[in-house]
Amino acid sequence: MRIGVSLGERSGPDALAKLGDDVRKAADDGFASGWMSNIFGMDALTALAVAGNGVPEIELGTAVVPSYPRHPAALAQQARTTALALDGRLTLGVGLSHKVVIEDMYGFDFSRPLRHMDEYLSVLLPLLNDETSAFDGDTVRGHISLSVPNEGRVPALLAALGPKMLKLAAERTDGTILWMTGPATVRDHIAPTITDAARTAGRSAPRIVCVLPICVTDDAERARERAAKAFEVYGTLPSYRAMMDREGAKGPEDLAIIGDEDAVGARLQELEAAGVTDFVAGEFMPGEERTRTREFLKSVMT
């Protein structure tokens, strides 16, 4: 199981410089990958193109870019340009987001999410592969080619939790990115569903990228309280709530990986045994506990 790290949102006029320092430190610490979410702060692809330029070896990815606000050709153009800046080390993670965001905030129709994503990929993926896109669907259309001068394809992952979306990820993309999804759910639902679908489609075994909050500490209760507060909103979103219910978790604090080195190490082994190919550490506690968490992660990668 490869280990990566979440690249948190930065603020202030030197936000990009700080993010660049984070990327370089992650690479120097030996992490296989760094992943940035695209919510309401900096545009993740633009930020990664700037912050990751000139930092060798580490894979950088989005976890994830919402599909609805961007035409797939525009997203492909931006992703391929970012991949050019990163010497081909970009993995594009794309997802639906949530009804409260897409419909209530952006004003798009969220009534057919599976149809939307299937058709969105029909335009996006050929362009990521440096091919011409020619597709007419009910929700998305595109007849276009791009001339971004990067070589090779840009790998794509699809945020998928339900059976139909996991099947789509297996048949069309390189795998899935998970958030707020625990080891039992990966073992009993995610991994068998996406792996079987990929095998049926004659495709390679998919990546299963699992992002979870993590903290190595002797004060687990305090860390759990912070996790419950920091990630409270995810317990209210239907797709994540369904994964918590599968796991038997009351809230996000039950999915956060918290404890001393032995306890955290055991949880990581559980995720690997469940089928996770890439664990992405969401370091959420500050100060000494953050340092201790990072040192532990470095030790398990050597």
Salt bridges, closest charged atoms under 4 A:
ASP14 OD1 - LYS18 NZ 3.52
ASP22 OD2 - ARG10 NE 2.91
ASP29 OD2 - LYS25 NZ 2.87
ASP29 OD2 - ARG294 NH1 2.72
ASP29 OD1 - LYS298 NZ 3.56
ASP43 OD1 - ARG70 NH2 2.78
GLU59 OE1 - ARG2 NH2 2.30
GLU59 OE2 - ARG207 NH1 2.90
GLU103 OE2 - LYS99 NZ 3.77
ASP118 OD1 - ARG172 NH1 2.53
GLU119 OE2 - ARG115 NH1 3.90
ASP130 OD1 - ARG80 NH2 3.10
ASP136 OD2 - HIS143 NE2 2.90
ASP138 OD2 - ARG112 NH1 3.94
ASP138 OD2 - ARG115 NH1 2.50
GLU171 OE2 - LYS167 NZ 2.54
ASP174 OD2 - ARG153 NH2 2.96
ASP188 OD1 - ARG187 NE 2.84
ASP196 OD1 - ARG199 NH1 2.88
ASP218 OD2 - ARG292 NH1 3.10
ASP219 OD2 - ARG222 NE 3.38
ASP245 OD1 - ARG241 NH2 3.10
ASP254 OD1 - ARG224 NH2 2.91
GLU261 OE1 - ARG292 NH2 2.80
ASP278 OD2 - ARG2 NE 2.88
ASP278 OD2 - ARG207 NH2 2.91
GLU283 OE1 - ARG290 NH2 3.96
GLU283 OE2 - ARG294 NE 2.87
GLU289 OE1 - ARG222 NH2 2.69
GLU295 OE2 - LYS298 NZ 3.36
